[in-house]
Every structure is written in C-alpha cells, then in structure tokens.
Amino acid sequence: MSSPPSSNSVAIEATNLLYAWPGEPPVIDIAHFSVACGERVFLRGPSGSGKSTLLGLLGGVLNPARGRVCLLRTDITALSAGERDRFRGEHIGFIFQMFNLIPYLGVLENVLLPAQFSPARAARIPGGDLAAEGRRLLATLGLGSPDYLNRPVTELSIGQQQRVAAARALLGRPGIIVADEPTSSLDHDAREDFLRLLMNECQAQDTALLFVSHDTSLGPLFDRTLSLREINRA
C-alpha cells in the first residue's frame, strides 16, 4: 500500500468520520481517508462492510454524525442539502453497479444528461460542443461507431451499457469519479479492458478515481489499494 496524498493535492478527504443508522451501532468510524487529485484508488471490502454507506457520505448524500468530508477543498458537511446536491452534480461523476441509465433515451442522450442538469459541467466542455464531447468519450471507451449514438440503451450489452455509464460520469470533466462495483457483471478480461479505458480518460482529465469493489484481483491496476476493514474502526 502506497503513502496517502499530501494535503495540498487532495480531491477527497474525510476526517473523524462517524455514521450510524438510527437505533444501530456505528457502521462507519474512520479517523482519516484521502484520495489525491488525479489518483486512482481501489477500496476493497466484502458485501455488508459499509462500502455503500461510505460512498453516500463522501458524495454528500448522507451527513455524518461526526467529522467532516472535504471534496476539492470544499467542506461539504458544512453545506445545506441543496448545496450538496449542486456540488455533487458539478464535481462528481458516479458509475453505479446497475448503471442507472435512462431506458427511453438513446446512448448519446444518456451521456449528455449531466450537462443538462449542471451548467458548470457544460461550461467545462472544450469548445462548448456537448455532442462532440459525448461522441469523443464514447469513442475513447470503445463505442465510437455512429451506429451506437441513437440506439436505445436497452439494446446494448451489459458491457456496452457500462461504457455508456462511464462516458456519462466523465462528461464535463468532474474532479472526482466514484465507481461502486460497476464491473461485477463482467468477466475478468472485460473488467480489465474497461478499467484501462476508464483510467486512461481519468488520467487525461486529471480526475481522481475512487473504485469500490470486493474483487481483489483488480487491485494491482490501481495506484493505491486500501481495505475498508483496515481503515474502518466500526
């Protein structure tokens, strides 16, 4: 395990983080956790270990009982719920296990959604050409054929849907990408191919990648590997 990032280059930093569901003992109790700008971190942990709860805290969906979360030097625990929603939309791209694509929209329409909800994401697109950037991301992730652009996402394979979800998360150059078990439905070779494509684009955008999974075989592909059980005292 490599050293954590220095404080002047931190994309994600959680300090004295405590969270418990009502009437339950703490599920998250972390003294310190950080991810550097541009760093690619693999966080491993079995089902039920609190991975999704931690991501909810880091993304501002949940508020901790104690401690604070700073994203890109902004203390999101000091923000209102609406401010956290806006910050999340502007600066974080999520790739979910089930992808959460909109079934009645085409491939390119799904990719362009973040720019419709966040003017800040749209403003960061080079030249302001949303469609061109969407096509570029799809091509970078292996879906460059024009045949895909208007196709309903329901007609795509699981691997292709995963790449659409990644392109959507990357649109508008967010500072942070959070991936929650997005490769669980793919075989080993497909997982590695997808990760290399995703990491190349994150590197090109200097985007921090926090990838959460129970699949320990993927760890060597990342800059740094952490075990949730090692950092979580709950």
C-alpha positions as CSV (number, residue, x, y, z in Angstrom):
1,M,0.0,0.0,0.0
2,S,1.5,3.3,-1.0
3,S,1.5,6.5,1.0
4,P,-1.6,8.8,1.2
5,P,-1.5,12.1,-0.7
6,S,-0.2,15.3,0.7
7,S,-2.8,17.8,1.9
8,N,-2.2,20.3,-0.9
9,S,-3.3,18.0,-3.7
10,V,-6.3,16.2,-2.1
11,A,-9.5,15.6,-4.0
12,I,-11.3,13.6,-1.2
13,E,-10.5,13.9,2.5
14,A,-12.6,12.5,5.3
15,T,-11.6,13.2,8.9
16,N,-13.0,11.7,12.2
17,L,-16.0,10.3,10.2
18,L,-18.7,8.6,12.1
19,Y,-22.1,7.3,10.9
20,A,-24.8,5.1,12.3
21,W,-28.2,4.2,11.1
22,P,-31.0,5.2,13.6
23,G,-31.0,2.8,16.5
24,E,-28.0,0.9,15.2
25,P,-24.3,0.8,16.2
26,P,-21.9,2.8,14.0
27,V,-21.3,1.3,10.5
28,I,-18.6,3.9,9.6
29,D,-15.9,5.1,12.0
30,I,-12.9,6.4,10.1
31,A,-10.1,8.6,11.5
32,H,-8.8,9.7,8.1
33,F,-9.2,8.8,4.5
34,S,-8.0,10.7,1.4
35,V,-7.6,10.5,-2.3
36,A,-5.3,12.8,-4.3
37,C,-6.2,14.8,-7.3
38,G,-5.7,12.5,-10.3
39,E,-5.0,9.5,-8.1
40,R,-6.7,6.1,-8.8
41,V,-7.6,4.3,-5.6
42,F,-9.1,0.8,-5.2
43,L,-11.1,0.4,-2.0
44,R,-11.9,-3.2,-1.3
45,G,-14.4,-4.7,1.1
46,P,-16.9,-7.6,1.3
47,S,-20.7,-7.1,1.0
48,G,-22.1,-5.5,4.1
49,S,-18.8,-3.9,5.2
50,G,-20.2,-0.3,4.8
51,K,-18.9,0.5,1.3
52,S,-22.1,2.0,0.0
53,T,-22.6,4.0,3.2
54,L,-19.1,5.4,2.9
55,L,-19.8,6.4,-0.7
56,G,-23.0,8.1,0.4
57,L,-21.0,10.1,3.0
58,L,-18.3,11.0,0.5
59,G,-20.8,12.0,-2.1
60,G,-22.8,14.2,0.3
61,V,-26.0,12.0,0.1
62,L,-25.6,11.2,3.8
63,N,-24.5,13.5,6.5
64,P,-22.1,12.1,9.2
65,A,-23.0,12.1,12.9
66,R,-19.4,13.4,13.5
67,G,-16.5,14.6,11.4
68,R,-16.2,16.2,8.0
69,V,-15.8,15.5,4.3
70,C,-13.8,17.8,2.1
71,L,-14.1,17.4,-1.7
72,L,-11.8,19.5,-3.9
73,R,-11.1,21.8,-0.8
74,T,-14.9,22.3,-0.1
75,D,-16.2,21.1,3.3
76,I,-19.5,19.5,2.0
77,T,-20.6,18.7,5.6
78,A,-21.0,22.5,6.1
79,L,-23.3,22.8,3.1
80,S,-27.1,22.6,3.1
81,A,-28.8,19.6,1.4
82,G,-29.5,21.7,-1.8
83,E,-25.9,23.0,-1.9
84,R,-24.6,19.4,-1.5
85,D,-26.8,18.3,-4.4
86,R,-25.5,21.1,-6.6
87,F,-21.8,20.5,-5.7
88,R,-22.3,16.8,-6.4
89,G,-23.8,17.5,-9.8
90,E,-21.0,19.9,-10.7
91,H,-17.9,18.0,-9.4
92,I,-18.6,14.2,-9.0
93,G,-19.3,11.6,-11.6
94,F,-20.9,8.4,-10.4
95,I,-20.7,4.9,-12.0
96,F,-23.2,2.6,-10.3
97,Q,-23.4,-1.2,-10.2
98,M,-26.7,-1.1,-12.1
99,F,-25.5,1.8,-14.3
100,N,-28.9,3.8,-13.8
101,L,-29.2,4.6,-17.5
102,I,-32.5,6.1,-18.7
103,P,-34.1,3.4,-20.8
104,Y,-36.2,5.6,-23.1
105,L,-33.2,7.7,-24.1
106,G,-30.6,6.9,-26.7
107,V,-26.9,6.3,-26.0
108,L,-25.7,9.9,-26.7
109,E,-28.7,11.4,-24.9
110,N,-27.8,9.4,-21.7
111,V,-24.2,10.6,-21.9
112,L,-25.2,14.3,-22.2
113,L,-27.5,14.3,-19.2
114,P,-25.0,15.7,-16.7
115,A,-24.6,18.9,-18.8
116,Q,-28.4,19.4,-18.9
117,F,-28.6,19.4,-15.1
118,S,-25.3,21.2,-14.4
119,P,-24.3,24.4,-16.2
120,A,-20.9,24.1,-14.6
121,R,-20.3,20.7,-16.2
122,A,-21.5,22.1,-19.6
123,A,-19.2,25.1,-19.3
124,R,-16.1,22.8,-18.8
125,I,-16.7,21.0,-22.1
126,P,-14.0,22.2,-24.6
127,G,-15.5,24.5,-27.2
128,G,-18.9,24.1,-25.7
129,D,-19.9,21.4,-28.2
130,L,-21.7,18.9,-25.9
131,A,-22.5,16.4,-28.6
132,A,-18.9,16.3,-29.9
133,E,-17.6,15.7,-26.4
134,G,-20.1,13.0,-25.8
135,R,-19.1,11.3,-29.1
136,R,-15.4,11.6,-28.1
137,L,-15.9,10.0,-24.8
138,L,-17.9,7.1,-26.3
139,A,-15.1,6.6,-28.9
140,T,-12.5,6.7,-26.1
141,L,-14.4,4.0,-24.3
142,G,-14.8,1.8,-27.4
143,L,-18.2,2.9,-28.6
144,G,-17.1,5.1,-31.5
145,S,-19.3,3.7,-34.2
146,P,-22.1,6.1,-35.3
147,D,-24.5,3.1,-35.1
148,Y,-24.5,3.3,-31.3
149,L,-25.3,7.0,-30.8
150,N,-29.1,7.0,-31.2
151,R,-29.6,3.4,-30.2
152,P,-31.8,2.8,-27.1
153,V,-29.5,1.7,-24.2
154,T,-31.8,-1.3,-23.7
155,E,-30.5,-2.8,-26.9
156,L,-26.9,-2.7,-25.6
157,S,-25.0,-5.5,-23.9
158,I,-24.1,-5.2,-20.2
159,G,-20.5,-4.2,-21.1
160,Q,-21.7,-1.6,-23.6
161,Q,-24.1,-0.1,-21.0
162,Q,-21.3,0.1,-18.6
163,R,-19.2,2.2,-21.0
164,V,-22.1,4.5,-21.6
165,A,-22.4,5.0,-17.9
166,A,-18.7,5.8,-17.7
167,A,-18.9,8.3,-20.5
168,R,-21.9,10.0,-18.8
169,A,-19.9,10.2,-15.5
170,L,-16.9,11.7,-17.2
171,L,-18.8,14.3,-19.2
172,G,-17.9,17.8,-18.2
173,R,-14.6,16.9,-16.6
174,P,-15.6,16.3,-13.0
175,G,-12.8,16.4,-10.4
176,I,-13.9,13.1,-8.9
177,I,-15.2,9.8,-10.3
178,V,-16.8,7.4,-7.8
179,A,-17.4,3.8,-9.1
180,D,-19.5,1.4,-7.0
181,E,-19.0,-2.2,-8.1
182,P,-19.5,-1.3,-11.8
183,T,-17.7,-4.4,-13.1
184,S,-19.5,-7.1,-11.1
185,S,-21.5,-8.4,-14.1
186,L,-18.4,-8.7,-16.4
187,D,-15.9,-11.5,-16.9
188,H,-12.3,-10.9,-15.9
189,D,-11.0,-9.9,-19.4
190,A,-13.8,-7.4,-19.9
191,R,-13.3,-5.9,-16.5
192,E,-9.6,-5.2,-17.2
193,D,-10.3,-3.8,-20.6
194,F,-13.0,-1.4,-19.2
195,L,-10.8,-0.3,-16.3
196,R,-7.9,0.5,-18.6
197,L,-10.1,2.7,-20.8
198,L,-11.6,4.4,-17.8
199,M,-8.2,5.0,-16.2
200,N,-6.8,6.5,-19.4
201,E,-9.6,9.0,-19.6
202,C,-9.3,9.9,-15.9
203,Q,-5.6,10.4,-16.3
204,A,-6.2,12.7,-19.4
205,Q,-8.6,14.8,-17.3
206,D,-6.6,14.7,-14.1
207,T,-9.7,13.2,-12.4
208,A,-9.5,11.3,-9.1
209,L,-10.9,7.8,-9.3
210,L,-12.3,6.0,-6.2
211,F,-13.2,2.5,-7.3
212,V,-15.0,0.3,-4.7
213,S,-15.3,-3.4,-5.1
214,H,-15.0,-6.8,-3.4
215,D,-13.0,-8.1,-6.4
216,T,-9.4,-8.1,-5.1
217,S,-8.0,-9.2,-8.4
218,L,-8.4,-5.7,-9.8
219,G,-6.3,-4.0,-7.1
220,P,-2.9,-4.2,-9.0
221,L,-4.3,-2.0,-11.8
222,F,-4.6,1.0,-9.4
223,D,-2.2,3.5,-7.9
224,R,-3.1,2.5,-4.4
225,T,-5.2,-0.2,-2.7
226,L,-7.0,0.1,0.6
227,S,-9.1,-2.3,2.7
228,L,-12.2,-0.8,4.2
229,R,-11.7,-3.1,7.2
230,E,-8.3,-1.6,7.8
231,I,-9.4,2.0,8.0
232,N,-12.9,1.5,9.4
233,R,-13.0,1.0,13.2
234,A,-16.7,0.3,13.3
